[in-house]
């Protein structure tokens, strides 16, 4: 838990989160484990595993990880869940594809998760926000332009 989302959780929530995660591991790719939230403003952290030991991922792993996170949320009767752009940092998975997979899977899981009242896409930077806006249908994808100053 030194880089990416795991590193951010540890820095903000304290070592307790990492210690608890290690005690519950190793978890298989696509699984999710629950730990206390340390000093975060939450009750739990649901760790969705989307990277293998070589820090690689694929579409199936991202989908399974989101589904597993929702399964743990249902078990805990969670009202709000935060989902990052799994696999897109260290894992190098294409952002637009990860956003589409995540949004589609979240929409599907919400139908099975009546207690969940809100989903927060926990993103960092303009590119992830834009990719998730497109996946959510909030904005149209922009076509690349050629030339100087965007003129063809």
C-alpha positions as CSV (number, residue, x, y, z in Angstrom):
1,X,0.0,0.0,0.0
2,X,2.7,2.5,-0.9
3,X,1.4,3.8,-4.3
4,X,-1.9,4.6,-6.0
5,X,-5.2,4.4,-4.2
6,X,-3.7,2.1,-1.5
7,X,-0.9,4.6,-0.7
8,X,-3.4,7.5,-0.5
9,X,-5.6,5.5,1.9
10,X,-2.7,4.7,4.1
11,X,-1.4,8.3,4.1
12,X,-4.8,9.7,5.0
13,X,-6.2,7.0,7.2
14,X,-3.1,5.7,8.9
15,X,-1.2,2.4,9.2
16,X,-4.1,0.6,10.7
17,X,-5.7,0.3,7.3
18,X,-2.6,-1.4,5.8
19,X,-2.1,-3.7,8.9
20,X,-5.7,-4.9,8.7
21,X,-5.5,-5.4,4.9
22,X,-2.3,-7.5,5.3
23,X,-4.0,-9.7,7.9
24,X,-6.9,-10.3,5.5
25,X,-4.7,-11.1,2.5
26,X,-3.6,-12.2,0.1
27,X,-6.8,-11.6,-1.8
28,X,-7.4,-12.9,-5.3
29,X,-7.7,-10.5,-8.2
30,X,-11.3,-9.5,-8.5
31,X,-12.0,-10.0,-4.8
32,X,-12.7,-7.3,-2.2
33,X,-11.8,-7.3,1.5
34,X,-13.0,-5.0,4.3
35,X,-10.9,-3.2,6.9
36,X,-11.5,-0.5,9.4
37,X,-11.2,3.0,8.0
38,X,-8.6,4.3,10.4
39,X,-8.8,8.1,10.7
40,X,-10.8,8.5,7.4
41,X,-14.4,9.9,7.6
42,X,-15.8,6.4,6.9
43,X,-16.6,3.2,8.8
44,X,-14.9,0.9,6.5
45,X,-12.5,0.6,3.6
46,X,-13.5,-1.9,0.9
47,X,-10.3,-2.9,-0.9
48,X,-11.2,-4.0,-4.4
49,X,-8.3,-6.0,-5.9
50,X,-7.8,-5.2,-9.6
51,X,-4.1,-5.7,-10.0
52,X,-2.2,-9.0,-10.1
53,X,1.2,-9.5,-8.4
54,X,2.9,-8.1,-11.4
55,X,0.7,-5.0,-11.2
56,X,-1.3,-5.8,-14.4
57,X,-5.0,-5.8,-14.9
58,X,-7.7,-6.4,-17.5
59,X,-11.3,-5.6,-18.1
60,X,-12.5,-8.7,-16.4
61,X,-10.5,-8.0,-13.2
62,X,-11.8,-4.5,-13.0
63,X,-15.4,-5.6,-13.4
64,X,-15.0,-8.4,-10.8
65,X,-13.4,-6.0,-8.4
66,X,-16.3,-3.6,-8.6
67,X,-18.8,-6.4,-8.2
68,X,-17.0,-7.7,-5.2
69,X,-16.8,-4.2,-3.6
70,X,-20.6,-4.0,-4.0
71,X,-21.1,-7.4,-2.5
72,X,-19.1,-6.4,0.6
73,X,-21.2,-3.1,0.6
74,X,-24.4,-5.1,0.7
75,X,-23.1,-7.3,3.5
76,X,-22.3,-4.2,5.5
77,X,-25.5,-2.4,4.6
78,X,-23.4,0.5,3.3
79,X,-25.3,3.6,2.2
80,X,-22.5,5.3,0.2
81,X,-19.6,3.8,-1.6
82,X,-16.6,5.4,-3.3
83,X,-15.0,3.8,-6.3
84,X,-11.7,4.9,-7.8
85,X,-10.6,4.5,-11.4
86,X,-9.3,0.9,-10.7
87,X,-6.3,-0.3,-12.7
88,X,-5.6,3.0,-14.4
89,X,-2.7,4.3,-12.4
90,X,0.0,1.7,-11.6
91,X,-1.9,-0.9,-13.7
92,X,-1.8,1.3,-16.8
93,X,-5.2,0.2,-18.0
94,X,-6.8,2.6,-20.6
95,X,-8.7,5.2,-18.7
96,X,-11.7,5.5,-21.1
97,X,-12.2,1.7,-21.1
98,X,-11.9,1.5,-17.3
99,X,-14.4,4.3,-16.9
100,X,-16.9,2.6,-19.2
101,X,-16.5,-0.8,-17.4
102,X,-16.7,0.8,-14.0
103,X,-19.8,2.9,-14.8
104,X,-21.6,0.0,-16.5
105,X,-20.8,-2.4,-13.6
106,X,-21.9,0.2,-11.0
107,X,-25.2,0.8,-12.8
108,X,-25.8,-3.0,-12.9
109,X,-24.9,-3.5,-9.2
110,X,-27.0,-0.6,-8.0
111,X,-30.1,-2.5,-9.2
112,X,-29.1,-5.3,-6.7
113,X,-28.1,-2.9,-3.9
114,X,-31.2,-1.1,-2.7
115,X,-29.4,0.2,0.5
116,X,-26.8,2.0,-1.5
117,X,-28.0,5.6,-1.9
118,X,-24.9,7.2,-3.4
119,X,-21.8,6.3,-5.4
120,X,-18.8,8.6,-5.4
121,X,-16.3,8.1,-8.2
122,X,-13.1,9.0,-6.3
123,X,-11.0,10.5,-9.0
124,X,-7.9,12.6,-9.2
125,X,-7.0,14.8,-12.2
126,X,-8.9,16.2,-15.2
127,X,-8.4,13.1,-17.4
128,X,-10.2,10.7,-15.1
129,X,-13.1,13.2,-14.5
130,X,-13.5,13.6,-18.2
131,X,-13.4,9.9,-18.9
132,X,-16.0,9.2,-16.2
133,X,-18.2,12.1,-17.4
134,X,-18.2,10.5,-20.9
135,X,-19.0,7.0,-19.5
136,X,-21.8,8.5,-17.4
137,X,-23.2,10.2,-20.6
138,X,-22.8,13.6,-19.0
139,X,-20.6,14.9,-21.9
140,X,-20.0,13.9,-25.4
141,X,-16.6,12.5,-26.4
142,X,-14.5,15.0,-28.2
143,X,-12.9,14.1,-31.5
144,X,-9.3,14.8,-31.9
145,X,-8.5,17.7,-34.2
146,X,-5.5,18.3,-36.4
147,X,-3.6,21.4,-37.1
148,X,-2.6,24.4,-35.1
149,X,-5.0,25.8,-32.5
150,X,-7.5,23.0,-33.1
151,X,-8.3,24.0,-36.7
152,X,-8.2,21.2,-39.3
